[in-house]
Amino acid sequence: MREYGDRMREYGDRMREYCERMREYGDRMREYGDKMREYGHRMREYDSKTLTEEKRDSIFEKLNDAKHFIGWMVEIISPHSISTNMLRRAKVNLNTLSHDCAIRLIQRVLDRGVNVKEIYVDTVGDPAKYQTKLKELFPEIDITVAAKADANYEIVGAASICAKVARDKAVKRWIFNEGIEMEDSDYGSGYPGDPNTKKFLTNYMDKVFGFPSFVRFSWSTADKLIEKHCVNVRWEDDDEEENESVKNTPSVMSFFTKNDDSHLERHKFFKERCLISVDKL
């Protein structure tokens, strides 16, 4: 019985030690909760697009200091990559590029073993369709896609600040493939109404090649400037395509004749790449 009593006392000591650890853990969790609520109240007041650069950097440093309980990750898509996708024959629009980027980020977090329960996303395009798209890919996760989510959800506001700070740093440290060296790296906000942005676009526009790869050619402002100030280029196959289109234009009477069901329309793969059948080399 004494041996049994000693074991029970030992067991009781271990239980007390375990309870103390749990209380300590609970205190830490409450501390983390208070910090998260504090960050949340701050984030609710902030919109990364309206904050000054200094204020964004200050908030970003605080988020970085709290990395023991909050993490962040960004994916930067270059202007050249966006232009290439949006202007190629099989075009990929900006919404799809943004969606694919978000999907890659989510998958990367899951691949690292993070137990993701909820996801909040600031919409690009129709929020209902975007949410359905994400839900089909990640059915086990509770996903919310909403307009102005950065203003209504604290965690999205924090993410928008991380994205904006990362973007600003990438722009400031940009190395031009064209060998351009700038004394003043203030390109402005990137919006057409910004005088610094206008100045950069005007000073670094080539009459033949347009802008450096730093500028997104699919941007309507850049496109209008190229059309207005650059040399008009006309390719030889433009005339061929026009002549071919006129030659192949059906007459009005053809709409009243019986259709040839044996004719099959060519697949868009061949159309987009201007591929035609040949019988002689």
C-alpha positions as a printed Julia matrix, in Angstrom:
281×3 Matrix{Float64}:
   0.0    0.0      0.0
   2.9    2.35     0.8
   4.33   1.65    -2.66
   0.92   2.38    -4.2
   0.7    5.62    -2.18
   4.16   6.7     -3.37
   3.14   6.09    -6.97
  -0.03   8.11    -6.51
   1.92  11.0     -4.97
   4.37  10.86    -7.88
   1.45  10.82   -10.28
  -0.09  13.79    -8.42
   3.17  15.74    -8.68
   3.31  15.11   -12.43
  -0.29  16.2    -12.83
   0.41  19.42   -10.91
   3.45  20.06   -13.1
   1.33  19.4    -16.19
  -1.41  21.76   -14.94
   1.16  24.51   -14.3
   2.48  24.11   -17.83
  -1.04  24.28   -19.21
  -1.71  27.46   -17.21
   1.53  28.93   -18.54
   0.53  27.94   -22.06
  -2.93  29.47   -21.52
  -1.35  32.74   -20.34
   0.79  32.83   -23.48
  -2.19  32.15   -25.71
  -4.14  34.95   -24.02
  -1.15  37.24   -24.55
  -1.03  36.26   -28.24
  -4.79  36.78   -28.48
  -4.49  40.28   -27.02
  -1.72  41.1    -29.49
  -3.75  39.76   -32.4
  -6.75  41.83   -31.34
  -4.5   44.88   -31.05
  -3.11  44.25   -34.55
  -6.64  43.65   -35.78
  -7.93  46.99   -34.48
  -4.98  48.73   -36.11
  -5.39  46.92   -39.42
  -9.1   47.77   -39.54
  -8.17  51.44   -39.71
  -5.56  51.0    -42.45
  -5.79  50.66   -46.21
  -2.39  50.04   -47.8
  -3.35  52.17   -50.82
  -4.08  55.25   -48.68
  -1.17  54.98   -46.21
   2.12  56.77   -46.7
   5.17  54.66   -47.49
   6.66  55.42   -44.05
   3.47  54.28   -42.29
   3.33  51.04   -44.32
   6.97  50.31   -43.51
   6.33  50.93   -39.81
   3.35  48.52   -39.73
   5.29  45.97   -41.76
   8.14  46.0    -39.22
   5.66  45.32   -36.41
   4.2   42.4    -38.36
   7.68  41.06   -38.97
   8.54  41.32   -35.26
   5.48  39.14   -34.5
   6.67  36.28   -36.74
   6.5   33.81   -33.85
   2.71  33.74   -34.29
   2.0   35.36   -37.69
   3.59  34.65   -41.07
   3.43  36.15   -44.56
   4.41  35.21   -48.09
   4.23  37.07   -51.41
   4.66  36.2    -55.07
   5.89  38.96   -57.37
   4.88  38.85   -61.04
   7.06  40.98   -63.31
   5.52  43.53   -65.71
   7.13  41.63   -68.6
   5.41  38.4    -67.54
   2.03  40.16   -67.31
   2.49  41.79   -70.72
   3.55  38.51   -72.33
   0.48  36.7    -71.01
  -2.0   39.44   -71.83
  -0.72  40.16   -75.35
   0.03  36.68   -76.67
  -2.28  34.98   -79.16
  -3.93  32.82   -76.48
  -4.45  35.72   -74.07
  -4.51  35.36   -70.27
  -6.27  38.29   -68.6
  -5.19  40.07   -65.43
  -7.92  38.47   -63.31
  -6.79  34.97   -64.23
  -3.15  35.84   -63.5
  -4.18  37.15   -60.07
  -6.3   34.07   -59.33
  -3.49  31.69   -60.32
  -1.06  33.6    -58.13
  -3.36  33.31   -55.08
  -3.86  29.59   -55.74
  -0.1   29.01   -55.88
   0.39  30.85   -52.58
  -2.31  28.81   -50.84
  -0.88  25.56   -52.16
   2.64  26.56   -51.1
   1.44  27.18   -47.53
  -0.36  23.82   -47.46
   2.73  22.05   -48.82
   4.67  23.4    -45.84
   2.33  21.56   -43.51
   0.34  24.53   -42.23
  -3.1   23.53   -40.94
  -5.2   26.11   -42.79
  -8.82  26.33   -41.6
  -9.99  29.65   -43.06
  -8.98  31.83   -46.02
 -10.01  35.44   -46.67
  -9.4   36.96   -50.1
  -9.88  40.44   -51.55
 -11.74  39.77   -54.77
 -10.47  40.26   -58.3
 -13.49  40.1    -60.58
 -16.78  38.56   -59.49
 -16.45  37.49   -55.81
 -18.99  34.64   -56.03
 -17.29  33.03   -59.04
 -13.84  33.5    -57.52
 -14.96  31.95   -54.24
 -16.5   28.96   -56.06
 -13.26  28.5    -58.0
 -11.16  28.42   -54.82
 -13.66  26.21   -52.99
 -13.47  23.6    -55.76
  -9.69  23.49   -55.41
  -9.62  23.55   -51.59
 -12.93  21.99   -50.44
 -11.76  21.33   -46.86
 -11.09  25.01   -46.14
 -13.65  27.68   -45.2
 -13.08  30.37   -47.88
 -14.44  33.93   -47.98
 -13.94  36.13   -51.05
 -15.27  39.69   -50.76
 -14.92  43.15   -52.23
 -12.86  45.58   -50.08
 -11.77  42.67   -47.91
  -8.6   44.6    -46.97
 -10.81  47.14   -45.19
 -13.24  44.65   -43.63
 -10.95  41.79   -42.56
  -7.9   42.53   -40.45
  -5.81  39.68   -41.82
  -6.41  40.83   -45.43
  -5.42  44.37   -44.47
  -2.17  43.01   -43.05
  -1.58  40.96   -46.22
  -2.15  44.01   -48.42
   0.52  45.92   -46.49
   3.01  43.06   -46.9
   2.28  42.95   -50.64
   2.59  46.73   -51.09
   5.86  46.94   -49.13
   7.34  44.02   -51.1
   6.24  45.66   -54.37
   7.77  49.03   -53.38
  11.09  47.43   -52.45
  11.19  45.45   -55.72
  10.53  48.65   -57.71
  13.21  50.65   -55.88
  15.83  47.94   -56.44
  14.82  47.25   -60.04
  17.68  46.36   -62.39
  16.85  47.23   -65.99
  17.62  44.56   -68.58
  18.11  47.39   -71.06
  21.07  48.76   -69.06
  19.26  51.95   -68.02
  20.78  53.73   -65.04
  18.65  56.26   -63.22
  19.8   58.82   -60.68
  16.27  59.34   -59.44
  14.4   56.04   -58.99
  11.1   57.72   -58.14
   8.79  56.22   -60.78
   5.73  57.47   -58.99
   2.7   55.44   -57.98
   2.19  53.85   -61.38
  -1.14  55.65   -61.86
  -1.6   57.86   -64.96
  -2.4   60.95   -62.86
   0.95  60.8    -61.03
   3.39  63.44   -62.44
   6.44  61.27   -61.64
   4.91  58.35   -63.52
   4.16  60.61   -66.5
   7.73  61.93   -66.43
   9.22  58.43   -66.45
   7.01  57.25   -69.31
   7.89  60.34   -71.36
  11.64  60.25   -70.71
  12.13  56.52   -71.28
   9.97  55.9    -74.34
  11.7   54.64   -77.46
  10.07  55.58   -80.78
  10.51  52.04   -82.13
  10.63  49.66   -79.16
   8.29  51.52   -76.83
   9.13  51.23   -73.15
  11.6   49.22   -71.07
  10.34  45.81   -69.86
   9.73  47.54   -66.51
   6.53  48.98   -68.03
   3.5   46.75   -68.6
   2.74  47.09   -72.32
  -0.81  45.81   -71.78
  -1.51  48.86   -69.59
  -3.97  51.08   -71.49
  -1.97  54.25   -70.64
   1.22  52.78   -72.12
  -0.68  51.49   -75.13
  -2.15  54.94   -75.88
   1.28  56.61   -75.59
   2.82  54.1    -77.98
   0.01  54.59   -80.47
   0.33  58.38   -80.24
   4.1   58.95   -80.14
   5.84  55.87   -81.53
   6.55  54.91   -85.14
   3.61  53.21   -86.83
   4.64  49.68   -87.81
   2.87  47.73   -90.51
   3.83  44.11   -91.12
   3.79  42.48   -94.54
   1.36  39.8    -93.45
  -1.12  42.52   -92.38
  -1.81  43.19   -96.09
  -1.96  39.47   -96.81
  -4.46  38.91   -94.02
  -6.63  41.8    -95.22
  -6.55  40.6    -98.82
  -7.26  37.05   -97.67
 -10.2   38.22   -95.58
 -11.68  40.1    -98.54
 -11.13  37.15  -100.85
 -12.75  34.75   -98.41
 -15.7   36.98   -97.58
 -18.82  35.04   -98.59
 -21.41  36.64  -100.84
 -24.88  37.43   -99.54
 -26.33  34.65  -101.7
 -24.23  32.05   -99.87
 -26.42  32.45   -96.79
 -29.4   31.15   -98.77
 -27.68  28.01  -100.04
 -27.62  24.64   -98.33
 -24.74  24.27   -95.87
 -22.09  21.67   -96.49
 -22.17  19.54   -93.35
 -18.91  17.87   -94.36
 -16.97  21.09   -93.71
 -15.22  21.07   -90.33
 -14.02  24.24   -88.63
 -10.3   24.3    -87.86
  -9.28  24.02   -84.21
  -8.38  27.3    -82.49
  -4.88  25.93   -81.76
  -4.07  26.19   -85.48
  -5.91  29.47   -85.94
  -4.11  31.25   -83.08
  -0.71  30.17   -84.41
  -1.55  30.93   -88.05
  -0.77  27.35   -89.09
  -1.98  26.15   -92.48
  -1.9   22.82   -94.28
   0.71  22.34   -97.04
   1.04  19.68   -99.72
   4.46  20.76  -101.13
   7.73  21.67   -99.44
